[in-house]
Amino acid sequence: MPRCRARSRSCAGGLSGVLSPEIGRYAFRWAIFIVLVAAGLLVTLSPGTPEFAVTLLTLLIGVLFLGATIAAIRLLGR
């Protein structure tokens, strides 16, 4: 078993190289798409309707997905 330094890429617990640049790019594009579409729909919907609540939930999920995508890209992209 090879000895590893603390900050070596090859010894990151098997997580280095898990997220390819293409997957990160596509995930980021999908997250931006979800956030922009949900935000655009919120402008046209009236508050208090079920459609508004579902779109608000979709926006929240999109923002969380965007945050998770950015965190994964920054942490695994080192």
C-alpha positions as CSV (number, residue, x, y, z in Angstrom):
1,M,0.0,0.0,0.0
2,P,1.6,3.4,-1.0
3,R,2.2,6.0,1.6
4,C,0.4,9.2,1.1
5,R,0.9,12.8,2.1
6,A,-1.9,14.6,3.8
7,R,-2.9,16.8,0.8
8,S,-2.1,14.3,-2.0
9,R,-4.7,14.0,-4.7
10,S,-4.2,10.3,-5.1
11,C,-4.9,9.7,-1.4
12,A,-8.2,11.7,-1.0
13,G,-10.0,8.6,0.2
14,G,-10.9,7.5,-3.3
15,L,-12.9,10.7,-4.0
16,S,-10.5,12.4,-6.3
17,G,-11.7,12.3,-9.9
18,V,-15.3,11.3,-9.1
19,L,-16.8,14.4,-10.6
20,S,-15.8,14.8,-14.2
21,P,-15.9,18.4,-15.6
22,E,-18.7,17.4,-18.0
23,I,-20.9,16.1,-15.2
24,G,-20.2,19.2,-13.1
25,R,-21.0,21.5,-16.1
26,Y,-24.3,19.7,-16.9
27,A,-25.4,19.7,-13.2
28,F,-24.6,23.4,-13.0
29,R,-26.6,24.2,-16.2
30,W,-29.6,22.1,-14.9
31,A,-29.5,23.9,-11.6
32,I,-29.4,27.3,-13.2
33,F,-32.3,26.3,-15.6
34,I,-34.5,25.2,-12.7
35,V,-33.8,28.3,-10.6
36,L,-34.4,30.7,-13.6
37,V,-37.6,29.0,-14.7
38,A,-39.0,28.8,-11.2
39,A,-38.1,32.5,-10.5
40,G,-39.7,33.5,-13.8
41,L,-42.9,31.6,-12.9
42,L,-43.1,33.2,-9.5
43,V,-43.3,36.6,-11.1
44,T,-46.4,35.6,-13.0
45,L,-48.3,33.6,-10.3
46,S,-50.4,35.1,-7.6
47,P,-49.4,34.3,-4.0
48,G,-51.7,32.0,-2.0
49,T,-52.4,29.6,-4.9
50,P,-51.2,26.0,-5.0
51,E,-49.2,26.7,-8.2
52,F,-47.3,29.4,-6.3
53,A,-46.5,27.0,-3.4
54,V,-45.3,24.3,-5.8
55,T,-43.2,26.8,-7.8
56,L,-41.7,28.2,-4.5
57,L,-40.8,24.6,-3.5
58,T,-39.3,24.1,-6.9
59,L,-37.2,27.2,-6.5
60,L,-36.0,26.1,-3.1
61,I,-35.0,22.7,-4.5
62,G,-33.2,24.4,-7.4
63,V,-31.3,26.6,-5.1
64,L,-30.3,23.7,-2.9
65,F,-29.3,21.7,-5.9
66,L,-27.2,24.7,-7.2
67,G,-25.5,25.0,-3.8
68,A,-24.8,21.3,-3.6
69,T,-23.4,21.3,-7.2
70,I,-21.2,24.3,-6.4
71,A,-19.9,22.7,-3.2
72,A,-19.2,19.4,-5.0
73,I,-17.4,21.1,-7.8
74,R,-15.2,23.2,-5.4
75,L,-14.5,20.3,-3.0
76,L,-13.9,17.5,-5.5
77,G,-12.3,19.7,-8.1
78,R,-9.2,20.4,-6.1
